[in-house]
Amino acid sequence: MDSTPTIVHCIQQACRDLGFKEPDDSLASSVIGLGIHDSLRRAVPWIEPTHFPKLTDRFRYHYLAKDHDDVEQLSQWLKENLTAQT
């Protein structure tokens, strides 16, 4: 399963939740492969850094709420991003 559309949607939804301008599909998809913090900083550079913890939380909420058929892919994503935080 290609997770790019899901990630793009979750970045955009997280921005909408917090009332921020959302990135277009091209910008949001350009960060695929980066860790969550780097991805959000690059996808929405106009947001003040103090807002990134809330944005990260909203992204995770939407990403984890998605119905994923491929449990292995979700496990890999979590492993990569949790490892990047430590």
PyMOL commands that set and color helices and strands:
alter all, ss='L'
color gray80, all
select helices_A, chain A and resi 4-18+25-29+36-43+49-65+71-85
alter helices_A, ss='H'
color red, helices_A
deselect
rebuild
show_as cartoon
